[in-house]
Amino acid sequence: MPDTAAQLSAVFPPPVMAARAWADALDPAARADLLNVSQAAPVDPPPLSLRQEMARVVMELPEAHVYGPVLGLPALRNAIATRWSTLYGGAIHPEEVAITAGCNEAFAAAIASVADAGDDVILPTPWYFNHKMWLDMSGVGTRLLPCGAGMLPDVDQAEALIGPRTRAIVLVTPNNPTGAEYPDSLLTAFAALARRRGLMLIVDETYRDFHSGNGAPHGLFAEDWQDVLIHLYSFSKVFRLTGHRVGALIARRERLAQVEKFLDTVTICPAQVGQHAALYGLEHLGDWVASERRDIHARRAAVEQGISGLEGWRVLGTGAYFAYLEHPFDIASDVLAQRLVAEAGVLLLPGTMFAPPLSSGGDGSAERQVRIAFANADLPGIDQLVRRLSGFAP
């Protein structure tokens, strides 16, 4: 039997909370002046029309206050199936869609349906830390796949990592933490590898709505996909619903029968108000989302331009909410991040939160890297960020 309590105890603390503690140590004046680019979550509320719809649901729909279907509202599942089928040029049925309490729960449910304790999955580094945390606390091993040029994982290197108990490959695109957008050809190659070796390909597209390309970001749904693909999505960023926890998982019907057991045990059902909000957003907020997307792209361009002008700094990847950077200093990124809070008024996350540090067998790259989540910084804020980094001297 797996030693669950020991596994949980061994998991590293939540990185965003750890970084927040650095800010909490500042005096009130310094906290007020802090540029916080640590967390990839909207701080503004949903648009007014969406809040009004949520208020209507609370006041007028009694069924919104009781348990709903474990796999989510049928209307929302149908809307996702219809819209995703159109976007990706494939066939997705409502019975292949589950609504979850955020994308983190979707990932947890996917892993629970794929791997036992003692199995392993291939996880690119830098990783999304909540993915690594869940795998560790579940007793599922990770075969780490370091990303190369453009912060892209390599298919041949991934195949070399496959062992007798490897069950899945996990990809996030646009990536958290690097921002890298994985090309269609790369995703297709990973799907072919997974199919050839009898693995599942878990693709997290939380930030899909901020992709820089037009149209479908990949063609994984265009052919028979059910034997190889588990697709994850989140409504948290696109409609600013982080506090309402609405995500989605798309997989073959037989897998959803297993996922339903997990969801019923953990949350019983997704939050009803958030589901109604997601449905309203899909049906009414297309123009608003397009405007938000243009704004994020402008911020990305400003970050790329600003960082490229800093001596010694290097942009490794950008996209969606993120810029992943290499710093020029002869100190480890976790030390640098804490000093930036105290000495430059900048809160960002060190690369050691996204990959093993040297002390845990890492290759040393994490100590040279940091992540900036620029989505909550407007253009003047990004200019201020660049100036503060420029003026920092350890």
Secondary structure, DSSP 8 states (H G I E B T S, - for coil): ---HHHHHHHS---HHHHHHHHHHTS-HHHHHT-EE----S--S---HHHHHHHHHHHHH-GGGGS---TT--HHHHHHHHHHHHHHHTS---GGGEEEESSHHHHHHHHHHHH--TT-EEEEEES--HHHHHHHHHHT-EEEEEE--GGG---HHHHHHH--TTEEEEEEESS-TTT-----HHHHHHHHHHHHHHT-EEEEE-TTGGG-SSSS-S--TTSS--TTTEEEEEESTTTTT-GGG--EEEE--HHHHHHHHHHHHHHTSS--HHHHHHHHHHHHH-HHHHHHHHHHHHHHHHHHHHHHHTSTT-EEEEEETTEEEEE--SSS-HHHHHHHHHHHH-EE-EEGGGTS--GGGT--SSGGGEEEEEGGG--HHHHHHHHHHHHT---
